[in-house]
Structures are given as structure tokens and as C-alpha cells.
Amino acid sequence: MIGLVLNEGGYVTYPYEVFKHIEEYVKTLNWRIPYVECGGDGSNYVFPFEQQEDYFVDGETLMSMLREHPGMQWWWGTLAGYHKDVPWEEINQFPVIDISLSQPYLENNLHHLYPGAVLELIAFDSTETYVLIDDPDVADRLLAAFPKAESLDKYVFKTEK
């Protein structure tokens, strides 16, 4: 698992700005999109996932939506990518986690927020984007696009058991 903090001298919580560098990989996955908070892109467009719901969408659809509204900024939220052979029933058995209240993906060791995910994009308070990724080649492409990215490992904290 590779964890990155994308912080290229400003806000990087625009999912399209991250995913456009790894678009082909994003399209190979299905995506769980739990509750998100996001801001408009200057149009009257209302992003359909900005509700307290849990959605599941294929990568082609997600990229199309993001490409049409690249200025949509996410303040809080998670995009969790899964291989297409993982059924929604399996993914949906894990409850939605409010990342504005806790950061369980950093407790004791770096791990995915949602079991079975292979790529997660976490918008943290509209200031940073955290990426949790299993594929080192895809991580290398993100590092090439975001050369100032930091390792998320340094934010891991220990909890008592």
C-alpha cells in the first residue's frame, strides 16, 4: 500500500485534477461514493453524489461526470475504487465512515478506509487529498504528476489496544 498527500502549492481536492493522470486505471474500476460535501464549479450543476447516500458507479461514468465538471471541488469525502469482479453486496456491507470525525485509515498502520478497495481518494477538509493505492505503477504516475507529494506514512498514529 502506498499513501500520498497531494499538496502542490494549493488545493488539490478536485477529483478530476487527480484522476486525469490515471484515467485509464480509474475506468477499470467500480467506485463506491459515500456521502461527500463539495462545492460548485461556477455553474448551476449539482453533483449527484452530494447527499447522505451511498452510490456505486463504474469508472467510465465517473470519469465522464468529472470531465464535464472539472472545477467541482470536494471538501470532504471518499472515492473508493474496487476491481470490477467485487460485487456491490460485498462492498456495501461495510458502513460509511465520516472522515471529518476520524481517520481510521491512519490508525496503527496505513490501510484502506474500505476493505477490498484498491484505490481511494480522500478529500480532507478541502485542503488536501490523500491517495491510498495498491498499484505501485499507478502511484508512480501520480508522483510524476504531483512531484511535491508527501508520504502519508508520516501521519500514521498508534492507538492503545
ZASETI-551059 format. One record per atom (N, C-alpha, C): residue in one letter; x, y, z. Coordinates in steps of 0.1 Angstrom, whole numbers, padded with zeros to 4 digits, always signed. Atoms other than C-alpha are relative to their C-alpha. Layout:
BEGIN
AXYZ;...
//
This chain:
BEGIN
M+0008-0012+0000;M+0000+0000+0000;M+0009+0012+0000;I-0007-0012+0001;I+0012+0034-0009;I-0010+0011+0004;G+0009-0012-0004;G-0002+0066+0007;G+0007+0013-0004;L-0005-0013+0005;L+0003+0100-0008;L-0009+0012+0005;V+0007-0012-0003;V-0006+0135+0003;V+0003+0009-0012;L-0001-0009+0012;L-0012+0157-0028;L-0001+0014+0005;N+0000-0014-0005;N-0003+0193-0019;N+0009+0009-0009;E-0008-0007+0010;E+0010+0210-0050;E-0001+0015+0001;G+0001-0014-0002;G+0011+0245-0035;G-0014+0006-0001;G+0013-0005+0000;G-0026+0249-0031;G-0010-0012+0001;Y+0011+0010-0002;Y-0059+0230-0030;Y+0001-0010-0012;V+0000+0011+0010;V-0058+0196-0048;V-0012-0009+0002;T+0011+0008-0003;T-0092+0185-0039;T-0011+0001-0011;Y+0009+0001+0012;Y-0106+0185-0074;Y+0003-0014-0006;P-0003+0014+0004;P-0110+0148-0082;P+0005-0001-0015;Y-0004+0001+0014;Y-0107+0154-0120;Y+0015+0003-0001;E-0014-0003+0001;E-0073+0170-0115;E+0010-0011+0004;V-0008+0012-0004;V-0060+0138-0098;V-0003-0011-0010;F+0003+0012+0008;F-0078+0112-0119;F+0004+0002-0015;K-0003-0001+0014;K-0070+0127-0153;K+0014-0006-0003;H-0014+0005+0002;H-0034+0115-0148;H+0000-0016+0000;I+0001+0015-0001;I-0046+0079-0142;I-0013-0005-0006;E+0014+0002+0005;E-0078+0079-0162;E-0002-0014-0005;E+0003+0014+0005;E-0074+0045-0179;E-0001-0009+0012;Y+0001+0008-0012;Y-0068+0029-0145;Y-0014+0002+0007;V+0012-0003-0006;V-0098+0047-0130;V-0012-0007-0007;K+0011+0006+0008;K-0120+0034-0158;K-0001-0015+0002;T+0001+0014-0002;T-0111-0002-0150;T-0006-0004+0013;L+0005+0003-0014;L-0126+0001-0115;L-0015+0004+0001;N+0013-0005-0004;N-0161+0004-0100;N+0003+0008+0012;W-0002-0010-0010;W-0165+0032-0075;W-0011+0000+0010;R+0010-0002-0011;R-0182+0034-0041;R+0002+0015+0003;I+0000-0014-0003;I-0191+0070-0034;I-0010+0003+0011;P+0009-0004-0012;P-0204+0076+0001;P-0002+0015+0001;Y+0003-0014-0002;Y-0216+0109+0013;Y+0012+0009-0002;V-0010-0010+0002;V-0195+0138+0001;V-0006+0014+0002;E+0003-0015+0000;E-0195+0176+0006;E+0009+0006-0011;C-0008-0006+0011;C-0185+0195-0025;C-0005+0014-0004;G+0004-0013+0004;G-0186+0230-0040;G-0002+0001-0015;G+0004-0001+0014;G-0200+0241-0073;G+0012+0004-0008;D-0011-0003+0010;D-0179+0247-0104;D-0004+0013-0007;G+0004-0013+0006;G-0195+0281-0111;G-0012-0001-0009;S+0013+0002+0008;S-0225+0266-0130;S-0011-0003+0011;N+0011+0004-0009;N-0258+0256-0115;N-0001-0015+0002;Y-0001+0014-0001;Y-0247+0220-0117;Y+0000-0005+0014;V+0000+0006-0013;V-0255+0199-0086;V+0006-0014-0001;F-0006+0013+0002;F-0231+0170-0083;F-0009-0011+0007;P+0011+0010-0005;P-0254+0139-0078;P+0004-0007+0012;F-0004+0008-0011;F-0233+0123-0051;F+0000+0009+0013;E+0000-0009-0012;E-0236+0153-0027;E-0012-0002+0008;Q+0011+0003-0008;Q-0261+0136-0005;Q+0005-0010+0010;Q-0003+0010-0010;Q-0261+0114+0025;Q-0005-0014-0005;E+0004+0013+0006;E-0264+0083+0003;E+0013-0007-0002;D-0011+0008+0004;D-0241+0056-0008;D-0002-0005-0014;Y+0001+0003+0014;Y-0235+0052-0045;Y+0010-0010-0005;F-0009+0009+0007;F-0219+0027-0068;F+0000+0003-0015;V+0000-0004+0014;V-0208+0037-0103;V+0012-0006-0006;D-0011+0005+0008;D-0185+0024-0130;D+0010+0011-0003;G-0011-0010+0002;G-0152+0042-0138;G-0003+0008-0012;E+0004-0008+0012;E-0164+0053-0173;E-0009+0011+0004;T+0010-0009-0004;T-0194+0070-0158;T+0006+0011+0009;L-0006-0009-0009;L-0174+0086-0130;L+0009+0010-0008;M-0009-0009+0008;M-0147+0100-0154;M-0008+0009-0009;S+0008-0008+0008;S-0174+0113-0177;S-0006+0012+0008;M+0006-0010-0008;M-0191+0132-0149;M+0011+0010+0005;L-0010-0009-0004;L-0158+0146-0136;L+0006+0008-0011;R-0005-0007+0012;R-0146+0156-0171;R-0009+0011-0004;E+0010-0010+0003;E-0178+0175-0176;E+0000+0012+0010;H-0001-0010-0010;H-0173+0194-0144;H+0013+0000+0008;P-0013+0001-0006;P-0136+0196-0137;P+0003+0009+0012;G-0001-0010-0010;G-0140+0226-0114;G-0007-0004+0013;M+0008+0004-0012;M-0161+0207-0088;M+0011-0004+0010;Q-0010+0003-0011;Q-0141+0208-0056;Q-0007-0008+0011;W+0006+0008-0011;W-0147+0182-0029;W+0007+0005+0013;W-0005-0005-0013;W-0144+0194+0007;W+0002-0012+0009;W-0001+0012-0008;W-0150+0161+0025;W-0005-0011-0009;G+0005+0011+0007;G-0154+0127+0010;G+0010-0010-0005;T-0009+0010+0004;T-0140+0095-0003;T-0006-0006-0013;L+0002+0008+0012;L-0139+0078-0037;L+0007-0013+0002;A-0007+0013-0002;A-0132+0041-0032;A-0002-0009-0012;G+0000+0008+0012;G-0122+0021-0063;G+0002-0015+0003;Y-0001+0015-0002;Y-0127-0017-0065;Y+0001-0007-0014;H+0000+0008+0012;H-0119-0043-0091;H-0014-0003-0004;K+0014+0002+0004;K-0150-0049-0112;K-0006-0014+0004;D+0006+0013-0004;D-0154-0085-0100;D-0004+0000+0014;V+0004+0000-0014;V-0161-0074-0064;V-0015+0005-0001;P+0015-0004+0001;P-0200-0073-0061;P-0003+0011+0010;W+0005-0011-0009;W-0218-0043-0046;W-0005-0005+0013;E+0005+0005-0013;E-0234-0065-0019;E+0012-0002+0009;E-0012+0002-0009;E-0199-0073-0006;E+0006+0014+0004;I-0005-0013-0003;I-0188-0037-0008;I-0009+0008+0010;N+0009-0007-0008;N-0219-0023+0008;N-0002-0005+0014;Q+0002+0006-0014;Q-0217-0045+0039;Q+0008+0008+0010;F-0008-0008-0010;F-0192-0020+0054;F-0006+0014+0001;P+0007-0013-0002;P-0207+0012+0069;P+0008+0011-0006;V-0006-0012+0004;V-0200+0046+0056;V+0007+0007+0012;I-0008-0006-0010;I-0173+0063+0076;I+0001+0015-0002;D+0000-0015+0001;D-0175+0101+0083;D+0015+0004+0003;I-0014-0003-0002;I-0139+0111+0077;I+0003+0014+0006;S-0002-0013-0006;S-0145+0146+0091;S+0001-0002+0015;L-0001+0003-0015;L-0147+0129+0126;L+0011-0009+0004;S-0012+0009-0003;S-0119+0103+0124;S+0007-0004-0012;Q-0009+0004+0011;Q-0091+0090+0103;Q+0005-0014+0002;P-0003+0014-0003;P-0092+0052+0108;P+0011-0006-0010;Y-0010+0005+0010;Y-0070+0047+0076;Y+0014+0003+0005;L-0013-0003-0005;L-0041+0061+0096;L+0003-0006+0014;E-0001+0006-0013;E-0046+0041+0128;E+0009-0012+0000;N-0010+0011-0002;N-0016+0019+0137;N+0008-0004-0013;N-0007+0001+0013;N-0007+0014+0100;N-0008+0005-0011;L+0008-0005+0011;L-0017+0027+0067;L-0008-0011-0007;H+0009+0010+0006;H-0047+0008+0053;H-0012+0007-0007;H+0012-0006+0007;H-0077+0014+0031;H-0011+0003+0010;L+0011-0003-0008;L-0107+0030+0046;L-0011-0010-0001;Y+0010+0010+0003;Y-0130+0005+0030;Y+0007-0013-0005;P-0007+0013+0004;P-0119-0032+0029;P-0003-0004-0015;G+0002+0004+0014;G-0114-0045-0006;G+0003+0010-0010;A-0003-0010+0010;A-0107-0012-0022;A+0015-0001-0004;V-0013+0001+0005;V-0076-0009-0043;V+0006+0014-0003;L-0003-0014+0001;L-0076+0029-0047;L-0010+0009+0007;E+0009-0010-0007;E-0091+0056-0025;E+0006+0014-0001;L-0003-0014+0001;L-0091+0093-0030;L-0008+0006+0011;I+0007-0006-0011;I-0099+0111+0002;I+0002+0015+0000;A-0001-0014-0001;A-0107+0148+0002;A-0001+0004+0015;F-0001-0003-0014;F-0097+0162+0036;F-0002+0015+0002;D+0003-0014-0004;D-0113+0195+0047;D+0003+0010-0011;S-0002-0008+0012;S-0110+0210+0012;S+0014+0005-0002;T-0014-0005+0001;T-0072+0215+0017;T+0009-0011-0005;E-0009+0011+0005;E-0056+0181+0009;E-0007-0011-0005;T+0006+0012+0005;T-0062+0150-0010;T+0010-0011+0004;Y-0007+0012-0004;Y-0050+0117+0004;Y-0003-0011-0011;V+0001+0011+0009;V-0044+0088-0020;V+0005-0013+0006;L-0004+0013-0005;L-0043+0052-0008;L-0001-0009-0012;I-0001+0008+0013;I-0032+0029-0037;I+0008-0012+0002;D-0007+0013+0000;D-0022-0007-0041;D+0010-0002-0011;D-0008+0002+0012;D-0006-0005-0075;D+0011+0010-0001;P-0011-0009+0000;P+0029+0009-0075;P+0002+0008-0013;D-0002-0006+0013;D+0029+0017-0112;D-0010+0013-0001;V+0009-0011+0000;V-0002+0039-0108;V+0005+0011+0010;A-0005-0009-0009;A+0013+0055-0078;A+0012+0008-0006;D-0011-0007+0007;D+0044+0064-0099;D-0005+0010-0009;R+0006-0010+0010;R+0022+0081-0125;R-0005+0012+0008;L+0004-0011-0008;L+0007+0102-0097;L+0011+0008+0005;L-0012-0007-0005;L+0041+0110-0083;L+0006+0009-0011;A-0005-0008+0012;A+0052+0122-0118;A-0009+0012-0002;A+0009-0011+0002;A+0021+0144-0120;A+0000+0010+0012;F-0001-0008-0012;F+0025+0157-0084;F+0013-0002+0007;P-0013+0002-0005;P+0062+0159-0077;P+0002+0004+0015;K-0001-0004-0014;K+0057+0176-0043;K-0008-0008+0009;A+0008+0009-0008;A+0035+0148-0030;A+0009-0005+0012;E-0007+0006-0012;E+0044+0136+0005;E-0005-0014+0003;S+0005+0013-0004;S+0042+0102+0020;S-0010+0002+0011;L+0010+0000-0011;L+0011+0096+0041;L+0004-0007+0012;D-0005+0008-0012;D+0030+0072+0063;D+0004+0008+0012;K-0005-0008-0011;K+0044+0100+0084;K-0012+0005+0009;Y+0012-0004-0008;Y+0008+0108+0096;Y-0006-0012+0008;V+0005+0012-0007;V+0002+0072+0109;V+0002+0002+0015;F-0001-0001-0015;F-0006+0072+0147;F-0003-0013+0006;K+0003+0012-0008;K-0007+0045+0173;K-0011+0002+0009;T+0011+0000-0010;T-0037+0037+0194;T+0002-0012+0009;E-0002+0010-0010;E-0038+0017+0225;E-0011-0011-0003;K+0009+0012+0002;K-0054-0018+0223;K-0005-0005+0013;
//
